[in-house]
Each structure stands twice: as structure tokens, then as C-alpha cells.
Amino acid sequence: RIFCLILIMAGTIFTLEVLGDPPFLADNFVQTGAGDNISLAQMVYWIVISITTVGYGDFAPRTLLSRMVTSVFIVIGVAYVFWVQFQFQEAYL
């Protein structure tokens, strides 16, 4: 079952990457003072990956304030994942 799920997910992402985004979902990038091109969609993806502790390293905040806020968000994300698992355990055990 897990192998089928992995194949379906991989095939879906592959297809979406090959087809590209439809025009109404075009990502609008903003250039930062450091010269990076970022978008809100990119940052949503990045923060979800970061708070679940996967952290691919494809983006890293450059300003001190964004690094500090990111650190807080990661701690909150890890605590939330722990809390959800604890609630699940309490409900079913």
C-alpha cells in the first residue's frame, strides 16, 4: 500500500511539474534587498517544510529579524506536532 501511495504521489508531482502552472496560478515574485526573488507561495511551502523539521535548505532567511521569527515558528511547529501526537495517543489509547 505504501509503495502505491508513493508512486501515486510521485506521479502526480511529476505531472504537475511537467505541465507547469496554469496562468491564473502564476507565482508573483518580489525582489528583496538581498537580491532574492521570493513569493508568498514559496514562503508558505518553505515554512511548512521548516516547521515539520524536514528543511531542504533551498531557502534560508538572510535578515536577523526573519531568522529570529523563523526560529520561533520552528519551535511552535515542533511543539504543535508533538501536541497533535499526544492528543491522538490520548484519544485512542
N, CA, C and O atoms as a GROMACS GRO file, in nm:
protein
  372
    1ARG      N    1   0.080  -0.119   0.000
    1ARG     CA    2   0.000   0.000   0.000
    1ARG      C    3   0.085   0.126   0.000
    1ARG      O    4   0.058   0.221  -0.074
    2ILE      N    5   0.186   0.126   0.083
    2ILE     CA    6   0.270   0.246   0.093
    2ILE      C    7   0.344   0.271  -0.038
    2ILE      O    8   0.362   0.386  -0.078
    3PHE      N    9   0.386   0.164  -0.104
    3PHE     CA   10   0.454   0.178  -0.231
    3PHE      C   11   0.362   0.239  -0.336
    3PHE      O   12   0.404   0.324  -0.414
    4CYS      N   13   0.236   0.195  -0.338
    4CYS     CA   14   0.138   0.251  -0.432
    4CYS      C   15   0.115   0.399  -0.402
    4CYS      O   16   0.106   0.480  -0.495
    5LEU      N   17   0.104   0.434  -0.274
    5LEU     CA   18   0.085   0.573  -0.236
    5LEU      C   19   0.203   0.658  -0.280
    5LEU      O   20   0.184   0.769  -0.331
    6ILE      N   21   0.324   0.608  -0.261
    6ILE     CA   22   0.444   0.682  -0.304
    6ILE      C   23   0.445   0.700  -0.455
    6ILE      O   24   0.476   0.809  -0.504
    7LEU      N   25   0.411   0.595  -0.530
    7LEU     CA   26   0.407   0.606  -0.676
    7LEU      C   27   0.301   0.705  -0.723
    7LEU      O   28   0.326   0.782  -0.816
    8ILE      N   29   0.185   0.704  -0.661
    8ILE     CA   30   0.079   0.798  -0.699
    8ILE      C   31   0.122   0.941  -0.670
    8ILE      O   32   0.103   1.030  -0.753
    9MET      N   33   0.180   0.964  -0.552
    9MET     CA   34   0.226   1.099  -0.516
    9MET      C   35   0.337   1.146  -0.609
    9MET      O   36   0.335   1.259  -0.657
   10ALA      N   37   0.433   1.059  -0.635
   10ALA     CA   38   0.545   1.096  -0.723
   10ALA      C   39   0.495   1.124  -0.864
   10ALA      O   40   0.539   1.220  -0.927
   11GLY      N   41   0.404   1.041  -0.914
   11GLY     CA   42   0.350   1.063  -1.047
   11GLY      C   43   0.271   1.192  -1.057
   11GLY      O   44   0.277   1.261  -1.159
   12THR      N   45   0.196   1.225  -0.952
   12THR     CA   46   0.120   1.350  -0.951
   12THR      C   47   0.213   1.470  -0.955
   12THR      O   48   0.192   1.562  -1.035
   13ILE      N   49   0.315   1.472  -0.870
   13ILE     CA   50   0.409   1.584  -0.868
   13ILE      C   51   0.484   1.593  -1.000
   13ILE      O   52   0.505   1.703  -1.052
   14PHE      N   53   0.524   1.479  -1.055
   14PHE     CA   54   0.594   1.479  -1.183
   14PHE      C   55   0.506   1.541  -1.292
   14PHE      O   56   0.551   1.625  -1.369
   15THR      N   57   0.380   1.498  -1.297
   15THR     CA   58   0.287   1.551  -1.398
   15THR      C   59   0.267   1.700  -1.381
   15THR      O   60   0.268   1.775  -1.479
   16LEU      N   61   0.248   1.745  -1.257
   16LEU     CA   62   0.228   1.888  -1.232
   16LEU      C   63   0.351   1.970  -1.270
   16LEU      O   64   0.338   2.081  -1.321
   17GLU      N   65   0.469   1.916  -1.246
   17GLU     CA   66   0.592   1.987  -1.281
   17GLU      C   67   0.609   1.993  -1.433
   17GLU      O   68   0.654   2.095  -1.485
   18VAL      N   69   0.576   1.887  -1.503
   18VAL     CA   70   0.590   1.885  -1.648
   18VAL      C   71   0.490   1.981  -1.714
   18VAL      O   72   0.525   2.054  -1.806
   19LEU      N   73   0.366   1.979  -1.666
   19LEU     CA   74   0.263   2.065  -1.724
   19LEU      C   75   0.281   2.212  -1.689
   19LEU      O   76   0.243   2.299  -1.767
   20GLY      N   77   0.339   2.240  -1.575
   20GLY     CA   78   0.357   2.379  -1.533
   20GLY      C   79   0.229   2.436  -1.474
   20GLY      O   80   0.124   2.372  -1.475
   21ASP      N   81   0.240   2.558  -1.424
   21ASP     CA   82   0.125   2.625  -1.362
   21ASP      C   83   0.032   2.683  -1.466
   21ASP      O   84   0.077   2.734  -1.568
   22PRO      N   85  -0.099   2.675  -1.442
   22PRO     CA   86  -0.192   2.746  -1.530
   22PRO      C   87  -0.175   2.896  -1.508
   22PRO      O   88  -0.129   2.938  -1.402
   23PRO      N   89  -0.211   2.978  -1.606
   23PRO     CA   90  -0.188   3.122  -1.595
   23PRO      C   91  -0.248   3.187  -1.470
   23PRO      O   92  -0.188   3.280  -1.415
   24PHE      N   93  -0.364   3.140  -1.424
   24PHE     CA   94  -0.425   3.203  -1.307
   24PHE      C   95  -0.353   3.170  -1.177
   24PHE      O   96  -0.380   3.232  -1.074
   25LEU      N   97  -0.262   3.074  -1.179
   25LEU     CA   98  -0.183   3.040  -1.061
   25LEU      C   99  -0.038   3.087  -1.073
   25LEU      O  100   0.048   3.043  -0.997
   26ALA      N  101  -0.011   3.175  -1.167
   26ALA     CA  102   0.126   3.223  -1.187
   26ALA      C  103   0.178   3.286  -1.059
   26ALA      O  104   0.110   3.368  -0.997
   27ASP      N  105   0.297   3.250  -1.020
   27ASP     CA  106   0.360   3.300  -0.899
   27ASP      C  107   0.417   3.439  -0.923
   27ASP      O  108   0.490   3.460  -1.020
   28ASN      N  109   0.385   3.533  -0.836
   28ASN     CA  110   0.437   3.669  -0.848
   28ASN      C  111   0.553   3.685  -0.750
   28ASN      O  112   0.536   3.674  -0.629
   29PHE      N  113   0.669   3.710  -0.804
   29PHE     CA  114   0.789   3.722  -0.723
   29PHE      C  115   0.819   3.867  -0.690
   29PHE      O  116   0.788   3.958  -0.767
   30VAL      N  117   0.880   3.887  -0.572
   30VAL     CA  118   0.923   4.018  -0.527
   30VAL      C  119   1.072   4.008  -0.502
   30VAL      O  120   1.119   3.910  -0.444
   31GLN      N  121   1.146   4.108  -0.544
   31GLN     CA  122   1.291   4.106  -0.521
   31GLN      C  123   1.321   4.175  -0.388
   31GLN      O  124   1.277   4.287  -0.363
   32THR      N  125   1.397   4.105  -0.304
   32THR     CA  126   1.433   4.160  -0.173
   32THR      C  127   1.557   4.246  -0.185
   32THR      O  128   1.620   4.253  -0.291
   33GLY      N  129   1.591   4.313  -0.076
   33GLY     CA  130   1.712   4.395  -0.072
   33GLY      C  131   1.839   4.314  -0.092
   33GLY      O  132   1.940   4.368  -0.137
   34ALA      N  133   1.833   4.186  -0.059
   34ALA     CA  134   1.949   4.098  -0.076
   34ALA      C  135   1.958   4.042  -0.216
   34ALA      O  136   2.053   3.971  -0.249
   35GLY      N  137   1.859   4.074  -0.301
   35GLY     CA  138   1.862   4.028  -0.439
   35GLY      C  139   1.791   3.897  -0.464
   35GLY      O  140   1.796   3.844  -0.576
   36ASP      N  141   1.724   3.842  -0.362
   36ASP     CA  142   1.648   3.718  -0.379
   36ASP      C  143   1.512   3.747  -0.441
   36ASP      O  144   1.452   3.851  -0.413
   37ASN      N  145   1.464   3.656  -0.522
   37ASN     CA  146   1.328   3.663  -0.574
   37ASN      C  147   1.244   3.566  -0.494
   37ASN      O  148   1.264   3.444  -0.502
   38ILE      N  149   1.149   3.619  -0.417
   38ILE     CA  150   1.066   3.534  -0.333
   38ILE      C  151   0.919   3.564  -0.360
   38ILE      O  152   0.884   3.669  -0.414
   39SER      N  153   0.833   3.468  -0.322
   39SER     CA  154   0.689   3.488  -0.336
   39SER      C  155   0.620   3.433  -0.212
   39SER      O  156   0.679   3.358  -0.135
   40LEU      N  157   0.495   3.471  -0.194
   40LEU     CA  158   0.419   3.422  -0.080
   40LEU      C  159   0.401   3.270  -0.089
   40LEU      O  160   0.416   3.202   0.012
   41ALA      N  161   0.371   3.218  -0.206
   41ALA     CA  162   0.354   3.073  -0.222
   41ALA      C  163   0.483   3.000  -0.186
   41ALA      O  164   0.480   2.895  -0.122
   42GLN      N  165   0.596   3.054  -0.228
   42GLN     CA  166   0.726   2.994  -0.196
   42GLN      C  167   0.750   2.995  -0.045
   42GLN      O  168   0.804   2.899   0.009
   43MET      N  169   0.712   3.103   0.022
   43MET     CA  170   0.733   3.112   0.166
   43MET      C  171   0.640   3.021   0.243
   43MET      O  172   0.678   2.968   0.348
   44VAL      N  173   0.517   3.001   0.195
   44VAL     CA  174   0.425   2.906   0.259
   44VAL      C  175   0.483   2.765   0.250
   44VAL      O  176   0.486   2.692   0.349
   45TYR      N  177   0.530   2.728   0.132
   45TYR     CA  178   0.594   2.598   0.114
   45TYR      C  179   0.714   2.584   0.208
   45TYR      O  180   0.731   2.482   0.274
   46TRP      N  181   0.797   2.688   0.212
   46TRP     CA  182   0.919   2.682   0.292
   46TRP      C  183   0.889   2.670   0.441
   46TRP      O  184   0.955   2.591   0.509
   47ILE      N  185   0.791   2.745   0.492
   47ILE     CA  186   0.764   2.740   0.636
   47ILE      C  187   0.702   2.606   0.675
   47ILE      O  188   0.730   2.556   0.784
   48VAL      N  189   0.620   2.547   0.588
   48VAL     CA  190   0.564   2.414   0.619
   48VAL      C  191   0.676   2.311   0.625
   48VAL      O  192   0.679   2.227   0.714
   49ILE      N  193   0.768   2.317   0.531
   49ILE     CA  194   0.882   2.225   0.531
   49ILE      C  195   0.969   2.247   0.654
   49ILE      O  196   1.020   2.152   0.713
   50SER      N  197   0.986   2.373   0.693
   50SER     CA  198   1.072   2.404   0.808
   50SER      C  199   1.010   2.362   0.940
   50SER      O  200   1.078   2.304   1.024
   51ILE      N  201   0.881   2.389   0.961
   51ILE     CA  202   0.822   2.357   1.091
   51ILE      C  203   0.801   2.208   1.109
   51ILE      O  204   0.781   2.162   1.222
   52THR      N  205   0.804   2.132   1.002
   52THR     CA  206   0.797   1.987   1.016
   52THR      C  207   0.937   1.926   1.023
   52THR      O  208   0.952   1.804   1.016
   53THR      N  209   1.036   2.008   1.036
   53THR     CA  210   1.178   1.974   1.055
   53THR      C  211   1.240   1.897   0.938
   53THR      O  212   1.342   1.832   0.956
   54VAL      N  213   1.181   1.904   0.821
   54VAL     CA  214   1.243   1.841   0.704
   54VAL      C  215   1.357   1.929   0.657
   54VAL      O  216   1.470   1.882   0.646
   55GLY      N  217   1.329   2.056   0.629
   55GLY     CA  218   1.430   2.156   0.598
   55GLY      C  219   1.523   2.121   0.485
   55GLY      O  220   1.635   2.075   0.509
   56TYR      N  221   1.481   2.140   0.361
   56TYR     CA  222   1.562   2.104   0.246
   56TYR      C  223   1.685   2.194   0.226
   56TYR      O  224   1.782   2.151   0.164
   57GLY      N  225   1.681   2.316   0.276
   57GLY     CA  226   1.793   2.407   0.257
   57GLY      C  227   1.787   2.483   0.126
   57GLY      O  228   1.886   2.543   0.085
   58ASP      N  229   1.671   2.483   0.060
   58ASP     CA  230   1.658   2.554  -0.067
   58ASP      C  231   1.641   2.704  -0.046
   58ASP      O  232   1.658   2.781  -0.141
   59PHE      N  233   1.610   2.746   0.074
   59PHE     CA  234   1.598   2.887   0.107
   59PHE      C  235   1.640   2.905   0.251
   59PHE      O  236   1.616   2.817   0.334
   60ALA      N  237   1.702   3.016   0.281
   60ALA     CA  238   1.737   3.050   0.418
   60ALA      C  239   1.716   3.199   0.437
   60ALA      O  240   1.756   3.278   0.351
   61PRO      N  241   1.654   3.240   0.547
   61PRO     CA  242   1.635   3.382   0.571
   61PRO      C  243   1.768   3.453   0.586
   61PRO      O  244   1.864   3.397   0.640
   62ARG      N  245   1.774   3.575   0.540
   62ARG     CA  246   1.900   3.649   0.546
   62ARG      C  247   1.902   3.760   0.650
   62ARG      O  248   2.008   3.797   0.698
   63THR      N  249   1.784   3.812   0.684
   63THR     CA  250   1.783   3.921   0.782
   63THR      C  251   1.773   3.865   0.922
   63THR      O  252   1.721   3.755   0.943
   64LEU      N  253   1.824   3.939   1.018
   64LEU     CA  254   1.824   3.894   1.157
   64LEU      C  255   1.682   3.874   1.208
   64LEU      O  256   1.653   3.775   1.274
   65LEU      N  257   1.594   3.968   1.177
   65LEU     CA  258   1.457   3.959   1.224
   65LEU      C  259   1.387   3.835   1.167
   65LEU      O  260   1.318   3.765   1.240
   66SER      N  261   1.403   3.809   1.038
   66SER     CA  262   1.338   3.691   0.979
   66SER      C  263   1.398   3.562   1.034
   66SER      O  264   1.326   3.462   1.046
   67ARG      N  265   1.525   3.561   1.066
   67ARG     CA  266   1.585   3.441   1.127
   67ARG      C  267   1.528   3.416   1.267
   67ARG      O  268   1.499   3.302   1.303
   68MET      N  269   1.512   3.524   1.343
   68MET     CA  270   1.457   3.509   1.478
   68MET      C  271   1.312   3.461   1.473
   68MET      O  272   1.274   3.371   1.548
   69VAL      N  273   1.231   3.521   1.386
   69VAL     CA  274   1.091   3.481   1.374
   69VAL      C  275   1.082   3.337   1.324
   69VAL      O  276   0.998   3.261   1.371
   70THR      N  277   1.167   3.300   1.229
   70THR     CA  278   1.169   3.162   1.178
   70THR      C  279   1.201   3.064   1.290
   70THR      O  280   1.139   2.958   1.299
   71SER      N  281   1.296   3.098   1.374
   71SER     CA  282   1.330   3.010   1.487
   71SER      C  283   1.211   2.989   1.579
   71SER      O  284   1.186   2.877   1.624
   72VAL      N  285   1.138   3.095   1.607
   72VAL     CA  286   1.018   3.084   1.690
   72VAL      C  287   0.914   2.996   1.621
   72VAL      O  288   0.853   2.910   1.685
   73PHE      N  289   0.893   3.019   1.491
   73PHE     CA  290   0.796   2.940   1.415
   73PHE      C  291   0.831   2.792   1.416
   73PHE      O  292   0.742   2.707   1.427
   74ILE      N  293   0.959   2.759   1.404
   74ILE     CA  294   1.001   2.619   1.404
   74ILE      C  295   0.973   2.555   1.539
   74ILE      O  296   0.926   2.442   1.545
   75VAL      N  297   1.003   2.626   1.648
   75VAL     CA  298   0.975   2.573   1.782
   75VAL      C  299   0.825   2.552   1.799
   75VAL      O  300   0.782   2.449   1.852
   76ILE      N  301   0.744   2.649   1.755
   76ILE     CA  302   0.598   2.635   1.763
   76ILE      C  303   0.552   2.516   1.680
   76ILE      O  304   0.468   2.438   1.724
   77GLY      N  305   0.606   2.501   1.561
   77GLY     CA  306   0.567   2.390   1.473
   77GLY      C  307   0.600   2.255   1.533
   77GLY      O  308   0.518   2.164   1.527
   78VAL      N  309   0.718   2.241   1.589
   78VAL     CA  310   0.758   2.114   1.651
   78VAL      C  311   0.670   2.085   1.772
   78VAL      O  312   0.627   1.972   1.792
   79ALA      N  313   0.644   2.188   1.853
   79ALA     CA  314   0.557   2.171   1.970
   79ALA      C  315   0.416   2.132   1.927
   79ALA      O  316   0.352   2.048   1.992
   80TYR      N  317   0.367   2.192   1.819
   80TYR     CA  318   0.233   2.159   1.772
   80TYR      C  319   0.224   2.015   1.722
   80TYR      O  320   0.127   1.945   1.752
   81VAL      N  321   0.324   1.971   1.648
   81VAL     CA  322   0.325   1.832   1.601
   81VAL      C  323   0.328   1.737   1.721
   81VAL      O  324   0.258   1.636   1.721
   82PHE      N  325   0.408   1.769   1.823
   82PHE     CA  326   0.411   1.688   1.944
   82PHE      C  327   0.274   1.686   2.010
   82PHE      O  328   0.227   1.580   2.052
   83TRP      N  329   0.210   1.803   2.021
   83TRP     CA  330   0.079   1.813   2.085
   83TRP      C  331  -0.026   1.730   2.011
   83TRP      O  332  -0.106   1.661   2.074
   84VAL      N  333  -0.026   1.736   1.879
   84VAL     CA  334  -0.121   1.658   1.799
   84VAL      C  335  -0.099   1.509   1.823
   84VAL      O  336  -0.196   1.434   1.839
   85GLN      N  337   0.026   1.465   1.825
   85GLN     CA  338   0.054   1.324   1.851
   85GLN      C  339   0.009   1.283   1.991
   85GLN      O  340  -0.044   1.174   2.010
   86PHE      N  341   0.030   1.371   2.088
   86PHE     CA  342  -0.012   1.343   2.225
   86PHE      C  343  -0.164   1.331   2.232
   86PHE      O  344  -0.216   1.240   2.297
   87GLN      N  345  -0.237   1.422   2.165
   87GLN     CA  346  -0.383   1.418   2.164
   87GLN      C  347  -0.433   1.291   2.096
   87GLN      O  348  -0.530   1.230   2.141
   88PHE      N  349  -0.367   1.252   1.990
   88PHE     CA  350  -0.403   1.128   1.920
   88PHE      C  351  -0.385   1.009   2.013
   88PHE      O  352  -0.471   0.921   2.019
   89GLN      N  353  -0.275   1.006   2.085
   89GLN     CA  354  -0.248   0.896   2.177
   89GLN      C  355  -0.352   0.892   2.288
   89GLN      O  356  -0.400   0.785   2.324
   90GLU      N  357  -0.386   1.008   2.342
   90GLU     CA  358  -0.486   1.014   2.449
   90GLU      C  359  -0.623   0.967   2.402
   90GLU      O  360  -0.695   0.902   2.477
   91ALA      N  361  -0.658   0.999   2.280
   91ALA     CA  362  -0.790   0.964   2.227
   91ALA      C  363  -0.803   0.815   2.196
   91ALA      O  364  -0.912   0.759   2.208
   92TYR      N  365  -0.695   0.752   2.157
   92TYR     CA  366  -0.703   0.614   2.109
   92TYR      C  367  -0.636   0.510   2.198
   92TYR      O  368  -0.641   0.390   2.167
   93LEU      N  369  -0.574   0.551   2.305
   93LEU     CA  370  -0.512   0.452   2.394
   93LEU      C  371  -0.572   0.452   2.531
   93LEU      O  372  -0.530   0.374   2.617
   0.00000   0.00000   0.00000
